[in-house]
Amino acid sequence: MIGVAATLIGLVKIAEARIGPSHVDEFAALTTLPFLVSAIASYVSMRHERNAKLSARCELLADQTFLVGLVSIALVAVFFAYEVI
């Protein structure tokens, strides 16, 4: 999903030449952070399976931050489509 956000940033940079400056690329860059946190939490969850409590916490964190990232990138796309940002 970080790659999707990076692709969105590149496409916006190309489109800015035609539509003018916008802040979509900055917001898209911010949406990569929940995906990064999700990936790290998922990795920690898998590496520490023996510690069930830590693994469960990290798995929950990974799920929640992934959903936050999905919602945020969807909002950025919708706002960009309707020229809000």
C-alpha positions as a Markdown table, in Angstrom:
| # | Residue | x | y | z |
|---|---|---|---|---|
| 1 | Met | 0.0 | 0.0 | 0.0 |
| 2 | Ile | 3.0 | 2.3 | 0.4 |
| 3 | Gly | 3.6 | 1.7 | -3.2 |
| 4 | Val | 0.1 | 2.7 | -4.1 |
| 5 | Ala | 0.6 | 6.0 | -2.2 |
| 6 | Ala | 4.0 | 6.5 | -3.9 |
| 7 | Thr | 2.3 | 6.0 | -7.3 |
| 8 | Leu | -0.4 | 8.5 | -6.4 |
| 9 | Ile | 2.2 | 11.0 | -5.4 |
| 10 | Gly | 4.0 | 10.6 | -8.8 |
| 11 | Leu | 0.7 | 10.9 | -10.8 |
| 12 | Val | -0.2 | 14.0 | -8.9 |
| 13 | Lys | 3.2 | 15.6 | -9.6 |
| 14 | Ile | 2.6 | 14.9 | -13.3 |
| 15 | Ala | -1.0 | 16.2 | -13.1 |
| 16 | Glu | 0.0 | 19.4 | -11.3 |
| 17 | Ala | 1.6 | 20.7 | -14.5 |
| 18 | Arg | -1.9 | 20.7 | -16.1 |
| 19 | Ile | -4.2 | 21.5 | -13.1 |
| 20 | Gly | -2.0 | 23.7 | -11.0 |
| 21 | Pro | -0.5 | 23.2 | -7.5 |
| 22 | Ser | -2.3 | 21.1 | -4.9 |
| 23 | His | -1.6 | 19.5 | -1.6 |
| 24 | Val | -2.7 | 16.0 | -2.6 |
| 25 | Asp | 0.9 | 14.8 | -2.8 |
| 26 | Glu | 1.6 | 15.9 | 0.8 |
| 27 | Phe | -1.6 | 14.2 | 2.1 |
| 28 | Ala | -0.8 | 11.1 | 0.1 |
| 29 | Ala | 2.7 | 11.1 | 1.7 |
| 30 | Leu | 1.1 | 11.2 | 5.2 |
| 31 | Thr | -1.1 | 8.2 | 4.4 |
| 32 | Thr | 2.0 | 6.1 | 4.0 |
| 33 | Leu | 2.7 | 6.4 | 7.8 |
| 34 | Pro | -0.2 | 4.2 | 9.0 |
| 35 | Phe | 0.8 | 1.6 | 6.4 |
| 36 | Leu | 4.4 | 1.7 | 7.7 |
| 37 | Val | 3.3 | 1.3 | 11.3 |
| 38 | Ser | 1.0 | -1.5 | 10.2 |
| 39 | Ala | 3.8 | -3.4 | 8.5 |
| 40 | Ile | 6.2 | -3.0 | 11.4 |
| 41 | Ala | 3.5 | -4.1 | 13.9 |
| 42 | Ser | 2.7 | -7.1 | 11.8 |
| 43 | Tyr | 6.4 | -8.0 | 11.5 |
| 44 | Val | 6.8 | -7.8 | 15.3 |
| 45 | Ser | 3.7 | -9.8 | 15.8 |
| 46 | Met | 5.1 | -12.7 | 13.7 |
| 47 | Arg | 8.6 | -12.5 | 15.2 |
| 48 | His | 7.3 | -12.7 | 18.8 |
| 49 | Glu | 4.8 | -15.5 | 18.5 |
| 50 | Arg | 6.1 | -17.1 | 21.8 |
| 51 | Asn | 5.0 | -14.0 | 23.7 |
| 52 | Ala | 1.3 | -14.3 | 23.1 |
| 53 | Lys | 0.3 | -11.0 | 24.7 |
| 54 | Leu | 2.8 | -8.9 | 22.7 |
| 55 | Ser | 1.9 | -10.8 | 19.5 |
| 56 | Ala | -1.8 | -10.2 | 20.0 |
| 57 | Arg | -1.3 | -6.4 | 20.8 |
| 58 | Cys | 0.9 | -6.0 | 17.7 |
| 59 | Glu | -1.6 | -7.9 | 15.5 |
| 60 | Leu | -4.4 | -5.6 | 16.7 |
| 61 | Leu | -2.3 | -2.5 | 16.2 |
| 62 | Ala | -1.4 | -3.7 | 12.7 |
| 63 | Asp | -5.1 | -4.3 | 11.8 |
| 64 | Gln | -6.2 | -1.0 | 13.1 |
| 65 | Thr | -3.5 | 1.1 | 11.5 |
| 66 | Phe | -4.0 | -0.7 | 8.2 |
| 67 | Leu | -7.7 | 0.3 | 8.2 |
| 68 | Val | -6.8 | 3.9 | 9.2 |
| 69 | Gly | -4.4 | 3.9 | 6.2 |
| 70 | Leu | -7.1 | 2.6 | 3.8 |
| 71 | Val | -9.6 | 5.1 | 4.9 |
| 72 | Ser | -7.2 | 8.0 | 4.7 |
| 73 | Ile | -5.9 | 7.1 | 1.2 |
| 74 | Ala | -9.5 | 6.7 | 0.1 |
| 75 | Leu | -10.4 | 10.2 | 1.5 |
| 76 | Val | -7.4 | 11.7 | -0.2 |
| 77 | Ala | -8.5 | 10.2 | -3.5 |
| 78 | Val | -12.1 | 11.4 | -3.1 |
| 79 | Phe | -11.1 | 14.9 | -2.1 |
| 80 | Phe | -8.7 | 15.1 | -5.0 |
| 81 | Ala | -11.4 | 13.9 | -7.4 |
| 82 | Tyr | -13.8 | 16.6 | -6.2 |
| 83 | Glu | -11.0 | 19.2 | -6.1 |
| 84 | Val | -11.3 | 19.8 | -2.4 |
| 85 | Ile | -7.6 | 19.6 | -1.8 |
